[in-house]
Every structure is written in C-alpha cells, then in structure tokens.
C-alpha cells in the first residue's frame, strides 16, 4: 500500500503499527526471568511511539474519543479503588495493570483517530500487511524448528517444539491465525492473487497445525463462519465472493494438511485434541482455573480479591478434591479472571461495554475491512476464553487498536489542544518507564538472581547492595522476592526478616519451595497453628514434592529437638497414604 499524500505523522504511525503487530513475535530473546520481556517491551515501545499521530499532525486535529474507552477507564478506577481499600503487599502489580490499560486506551484512541483521518480501509491494509509479513516469518521459524535447523545465527529459538520465536504454543497459533485472516482479507480485496494466497495460507496453516495447539479448530470455525455470513448478506458482491471462496480454500488446506502431517508422524493439533477427548491427559489446568475463579469470586464478589492475587487465593481455595492440582497464575478465561480479581462490577463493565460496541458496529455496512476487524478480534477473544493473551502487550495492542478503529461512536473533545498536551505528557512518562524497565532488566537476565527452581540449599547470590537496588524496582520487586525466598536457607538469622520475605513471596505466587519453607519458618518461630495450616496446604497443592521435602526434613538436626516433630509426623503420614494408593507422587499432578 502507498503511504503518499499523508501527513508525515500518520505515515510514521502506520509504519510503527505495522511493526507492532509483527516484530515482537519474532524476537528470539527469552530468559528465565520474564521470558517474554523483550517481545512485550518492543510492542509497548512501538505502540507508544505510534501515538505520535495523536500529538502532532493532521490526525491530532478534531479527533474523538471512542466510546469503548469507557471499559479501560472503568477498570482503572476499580483497580485504583482496590489499591486504596485493600493496600496489597505489592502495589506494583496494580500499577503495572493500570499502565497496561492506559497504553491500551491510547491505542484505541489512535485507531479511532487514524480511521477518521485516512479511512478504515487504509488503516486495515497496513495492519493486514504487517500481520501477514510477520506471520510468514514466524511460520518460517516454526518450520525451521520442526526441521531441527538449530539457532540459525541466533535468529530462531532452537526448540524441539514448533512454537516459533514467541516460544509459546498457543501464542504462536494465535499469531498465525491472525496472519491467516489478514491473508484472506488481502485476497478478498485483490491485494493478493490466487497463487500468493494459497502459498501464504499453506505456510501459515502448516505451522499452526505443527504447533499442536487445539485452539486452531476454533479459529478455523470462527473465520469460516464470518466469511459465510458476509457472503450470505451480499452474495453478489465480488469481494464477499472472494472472501467466501478463500475461506473454503483455507478449510480444504487445513483438512489436507492435517492428514498429510499425521501420516508423517508429525505432532499436530488433531492428535492433541484426541488425547484430550480420551481423558488420558487428566483434568485440564483450565478446568481447575475456572472452578477456582468461581470460588474466589464468590468469596469476594463485589470488589474482587485484588489484581495479581488469583494464585494466592487459588492456593487457599484448593480442597481435597483438588489434590495435586497446579496453582495457576490466571483463570485461563478473561471474564472469570476479571470476576475473581476485580469483582462483579468489572465483569459487568467489560461485558456491557463490548456488547454495546458490537451493537454499534453491526449497524455499519459489512465491508471486508469490518470482516477483518471482527476476525482479528474473534481469534483473540477465543484465545482469551482459554488463556490470557490480553495480559501481553503484543496481543493487547492490536486488540485495543482494532476496537477503537472500528468503533463508530465517539465523544468530541472540547479542548483538543489541552488533551494533546496531556497525551504528550503520558507518552513522555511512558518512555521513561520503558527505558527504566530495560535498564533494570539487564542484571536480572544475566543471572543476578537464583533460578526459580532453587531449593532451600545455599546458592550464590548477587552482592547485598545489588539485591537491595533491584528490590527497589517497582516492576520486578515481587518477582525478585519470590526468587530470594525460594533460595534462602532455613538456618541463620534474622528469622523475622526471613519469615516476612517468605510470607510476602507466598502471597505473590505460591510455589512449592516457598510454601513448604514458610511452614517450616513458622514452626521455627513458634507459630504452630500457622505452620500446620501452611504445611497442610503445601502437601495438598504440591504432593509431588513431598518426598524431597521429607528427605531434607529428616536430615535437619532441629527435628531431634521436636521443633518440626508435628510437621514431620503429618508429612510421613501423608507420604504413606500416597504410597499405599500405588501412585508415584510425580504422577499426582498428571499432565496438566
């Protein structure tokens, strides 16, 4: 697409947006501490930079705020109210949540402004090309992984699974189907001929099937259904006819590639779906998360338990029927997550806002641009019912941008110059935050902290002054505390400081190292009741780790003095129960 005859700020914004929907998925840098940091950072930086069109140039004059903005603004208000009322241990979780929503809101305003300045077709063309080019390169990384091609000069993550450089199976499949929708749109709009469309679709579908993500079947159904609706509403329109024919080609290619790859013995989505249907994989972590979310919501229905506190409350909620169920960081469902952490009003606001948006946009003509918008949002919405893609900037950005672009309802600003100045200030603060985050992340990725897999054994740590400096970082404090709590030994003083760190880290994200250690520290501090409670919770949630914990406990001299006598007796009893059932403890968590 030609970007001539446009204001320079609009051209720059479009180029940056094209990069935002493609480049972050291709970054091969993944480290144990925040594996997706660089991909998220790139998406945030590119999206923030693209907002230049809201501050200068033609798009900044007379733009309106889309009505969908009421959703992020309302969620921000609820999160800040929680911050005041609940006073969480780690307010950084709420702060980061609010920053994400502010960033998403700016992109929604940007999408609305660009659609008004240059028209929705031109904006969607840029996004479609960005998604398609990025998706093809991602598909290539997945195919190279399937071929065991190695790191390829550091440009491809060398993994045995086909998960692309985004390094997560379902994220990878989501991106490829966003690109497939973009390819179908460009074909319907005669920007791709038959040969290029079939070639692109074959490459994208092959990689998505090799990812073995089961969500691809849902994405296929959504795209085919939308194409059928568009064709039936205007069967004589050439673009709608091409859209429907292209969708049929995708359906045929998908079926053929499933058969071919299955015959080759390659891992594929169908095999994983059949395993799930057979029940051999055990109870899904998603089902655990959904059940936990409902129970957590019922415990605090109005305001929720707080941003980022789902894991801790899932740890507390787990009962006998949950024995060995993993603690998840998310409910694997957007609505249930909002209900659990932010309460009923947040869920009503989100659902009501999106339904009102849908009612508004369905009144407009069913153009191919509108089809692409619904296809992109549909893929990400489906993914959001099974995981949490919108907690990552590289999905949240395109989602918010398209929501704002398609929203044909808006509020005209009475003082646009003041608004532009405010947006410029927000952009400056955002840039400072991003630069600071990049600087603070550097020592963490280079091993300043122990691995999350560290046990209670003494491990080398960074110098105390560096650790104190790292803990002052608003973005990473909770994650740093979790690793320090997992690595610190039981022995030594001061006990009060260790107990405080352990309790704080456990409430951030319960892992077995910290859960068992907190129980032991409470026992050392003479808090027998709290020690027994945490010990029981740890055994219920992390039974697979009980043998190694008991081995360490038996070797501790404190057990001879009776400090850990009650915990040891309970542990031995529960261990005997597990063994009497003939179940190796490693199998109790199944294949969740």
TAJOMO-V805947 format. One record per pair of residues at least 24 apart in sequence whose C-alpha atoms are under 6 Angstrom apart, sorted by the first residue. I is the first residue (numbers start at 1). J is the second residue. D is the distance in Angstrom with one decimal. If there is no record, write none. Layout:
<<I;J;D> <I;J;D>>
This chain:
<<9;53;5.1> <9;57;5.6> <10;53;5.6> <13;50;4.2> <16;46;5.7> <16;50;5.4> <18;127;5.5> <18;130;4.4> <20;46;5.5> <21;131;5.8> <22;130;5.8> <22;131;5.6> <22;134;4.2> <25;166;5.1> <26;165;5.3> <28;156;5.9> <28;157;5.5> <28;165;5.0> <40;393;5.3> <40;394;5.9> <43;393;5.9> <43;394;5.3> <55;420;5.1> <59;113;5.9> <59;117;5.5> <63;113;5.4> <64;410;5.5> <64;411;5.2> <64;412;4.5> <65;109;5.7> <65;410;5.1> <65;411;5.1> <66;404;5.9> <66;409;5.9> <66;410;4.1> <67;409;5.8> <67;410;5.1> <71;350;5.7> <72;101;5.6> <92;474;5.5> <94;307;5.8> <104;397;6.0> <104;400;5.5> <107;401;5.0> <108;400;5.0> <108;401;4.5> <108;404;4.0> <109;404;5.9> <111;401;4.9> <111;404;5.1> <111;405;4.2> <112;404;4.8> <112;405;4.1> <115;405;5.6> <121;369;5.8> <128;182;4.7> <131;179;5.0> <132;179;4.5> <132;182;6.0> <135;176;5.4> <135;179;5.2> <138;164;5.8> <139;204;5.7> <139;207;5.3> <142;207;6.0> <162;211;4.9> <163;211;5.7> <169;211;5.8> <170;213;5.7> <173;208;5.0> <176;204;5.8> <178;376;5.8> <188;239;5.0> <188;242;4.8> <188;243;4.8> <189;239;5.9> <209;268;5.2> <209;269;5.4> <210;267;5.8> <210;268;4.8> <212;268;4.2> <212;269;3.8> <213;269;5.3> <214;269;5.2> <214;273;5.9> <219;379;5.7> <281;591;5.6> <282;590;5.8> <284;592;5.5> <285;592;5.3> <286;332;5.7> <289;331;4.4> <290;331;5.6> <293;331;5.9> <293;336;5.8> <293;340;5.4> <296;340;5.5> <297;339;5.7> <297;340;4.2> <301;343;5.2> <301;344;5.8> <302;343;4.8> <302;344;5.2> <303;342;5.5> <303;343;4.4> <304;340;5.4> <304;341;4.5> <304;342;4.3> <304;343;3.9> <305;341;4.9> <306;341;4.8> <307;341;5.3> <311;509;5.7> <312;507;5.2> <323;540;5.2> <324;541;5.0> <324;542;5.8> <324;543;5.9> <324;588;5.6> <324;589;5.0> <325;541;6.0> <325;589;6.0> <332;386;4.9> <332;387;4.0> <332;388;5.8> <333;384;5.8> <333;385;4.2> <333;386;5.3> <333;387;5.8> <334;384;5.5> <334;385;5.8> <452;483;5.5> <454;487;5.4> <455;487;5.7> <455;513;6.0> <456;487;5.5> <456;488;5.9> <456;489;4.9> <457;489;5.7> <458;489;5.6> <481;505;5.8> <486;513;5.4> <486;514;5.3> <544;585;4.5> <544;586;4.8>>
